[in-house]
Amino acid sequence: MQLMPRFRIRISNLLMGMLCIAILLSWYRDRQLLHAQFDAMVNPKPSWGNCQAEGPPDTPTAGDIPTAWASQTPDGQAEWLVADYQVPIHPKVIEVHETYNPGAVTRISGLDSNGKETTLWEGTETIPTGAARNVSVFPIQTKKRFRRYKIYIDSPSFPGWNEIDAIGVRTKRGTKWASRVASSSSYGDAPAVSPFRFTGNGIF
């Protein structure tokens, strides 16, 4: 007769603990999102611009958040990003941090100094069902080194803005992050301007 009240107390304590954890997680998520929004307000970089895909990832949650790159229109055309690194890199893995409507990457190429492309990966991304964001990992098999990598995005086939926060190239010594990014279009840069100069002697 005395076991039931104790059992009920333990259940209520468990439920209270779960509720507290849920509140703390919600508070932490909201705090991170507010930090990202505040950084975007005080940061002179244009929201959703090319520069938002430069450097390590800094968009803490999924959503239409200005600290990630977005194309000028959600589904108007196929898009691309060119990620530039300070030195040529021999890639083992390329990771694309997709923070809104992931799954649209269809091809990744390496670009030499003359802009000639070498396809490194092509196919369909594997995205968890219902995922609002994803770090897509693409294993690369090549003996070449590249300083620039081009990410192709099939935007019309994946409704909504397909936002990208960062592009990392993993090597034996760690992950390198893009120092400059150009794109086919950008919501934050109107009109979008490439930071690279295309000349007869290459891309600078």
N, C-alpha and C positions, 0 to 999 in steps of 0.2 A: 504493500500500500504506500510505502514511503519512496519507492523508486520513481514513480511517475512525476511528482513535483520536481525532483532533482533533474530528471531527464528533460522536463520542460524548461527548467532554468538553463541547462546546458545548451539546448536548442536556441533559446532566446539570446544567450550570450554569443553563440556562433553567428546568428543572424545579425546581431548588433555589430559584431566584428567585421562581417562582410560589408555591411552598410558603411562603416567607417572607412574601410579600404576603398570602396567605390567613390566615396566623397573625396578622399585624398587624391585618388587618381584623376578625378574630374577637375579638382582644384589645380593639380600639377599641369594637366593638359591646357587648361585655360590660362595659366600663368605663362607657359611656354609660348602659347599663341599670342598673348598680349606683348611679350618681349619681342617676338618677331614683327608684330605690327608696329611697335614703338621704334624698333630699329629701322623699319622701312620708312617711318616718318622723318627720322633725323638723318637717315642715310641719303646723301645726294644722288645715289645711283637710281636710275629710273625704275619704277616698279614694273615687274614682268619683263624687264629689258634683257638684252643679251648678257650683260654683265652679271645678272643674277644667277647665271649658270657657271660663273667663274669661281674658282676656289673650292674648298670643301663644302659639304652640305650644311645649310643653315636654316632650312625650313623644317620646324619640329613636328608638324602634324600634316595630315592630308587636307586638301582643300584648295580653293582658289585664292592662293596667298601670294602677295606681291614680291616675296623674296625668292621666287622661282621664275624661270623664263616661261613665257607663253607666246604663241604666235599671234599675229595681228587679228586673225579671225579664227573662230573655233574649228570650222570644218571646210574652209574655202578652197584649200588646195593641199597637196602633199608638201611637207616642210622638211627642212634639214638644219642641222647645227654643225659647225666646224669648230672643234675644240683644239686650241693651240697650246703647246707645252714649251717650256723654256729650252729644252734640249730634245734630240731624238730619243725615243724610248722603245725598247724591245718589249712588247706587251705579252703578258701571260693571260690576263683577264681584263675585260673592259666592263665597268659597272656604270649603269645609268640610274640615277636617283630620280624616279618619277613620282611626283607628289600629287598629281591630279589626273584622273582618267588614264591609268597606265595601260601598257600593252601595244602601243602604236609603233614601236621601233621595228623596222623590217630589214634594215641593212646597215652595216658598219664598214667603212672603208678607211684605209690609210692613204694619206696624200704625201707624195714626194715633193721636192723643192720646186718642181715644175708644175705641180698641181695634178699630176697623173695619179689615178686612183688604183688601189689594189683592194679588192673585196676581201675582208677578213671574216665577216659573218653575214649570213643572209638566211632569213626564215621567219618563223612566227614565235613571238615571245610566249613563255609559259608563265601565266599570271594566276595566283590563287583566286578561286571563285569569289567574287564580291569584294576583292581588294580595292581599297580606296587609294592606296599608294603602294609602291613596290621598288625595291632595289633590284633591278634586272641585271643578271650576271651573264656575260657572254665569254666563254672560253675561246681563246685565240690561238691558232696554230700558224705561226710564221717565223721565219728566221730574220726578217727585215726589221729595221728600226724606223719609226715614223715620229715626226714632230707634231703632225696634225692628223686628226681623226674626224671623219664625217659621219654623222648620225642621221639616217633617213627615217622620217616619221610619216606614216600613212594616216594623216589626220582625218580625211573624210570617212575612213572606215571605222573610226573610233570616236563617236559623238562627244562633243564638248572639247574644251581646251585640254590638250595633253601637255601638262606642265612638267618641266625638268629643272631640278634644283642643282645638280652637279653631275659631272662626268669624270670618273676616275679611271686611271690606267694602272693596273697592278703589275708590279715587277718583282723580281727576287728581293729587292730592297724596300718594298713597301708600295703604297699607293701614291701616285702623282695626280694632282688636280690641275685642271685647265687654268692657264694664266690669262688667256683671252678667248672669247667666243664670238663667232659670227653666225648669222642665221639667215634663212630665206625671208623671214619676216619676224617682227617682234611687236607685241602689244605695247611695250614700254618705249620703243624707239620709233618715232614716226617722222619721216620714213626711216626704215632700218638701214643703218650704215655699217658696212663691214669695216672692222679695224685693220684688215689686211690690204695691202696693195698688190694687185695682180699685174705683173709685168712680164716681158719676154724672158727675163732671167729667173723668174720664179715668183714665189709669194713671200712678201716681207711684212 
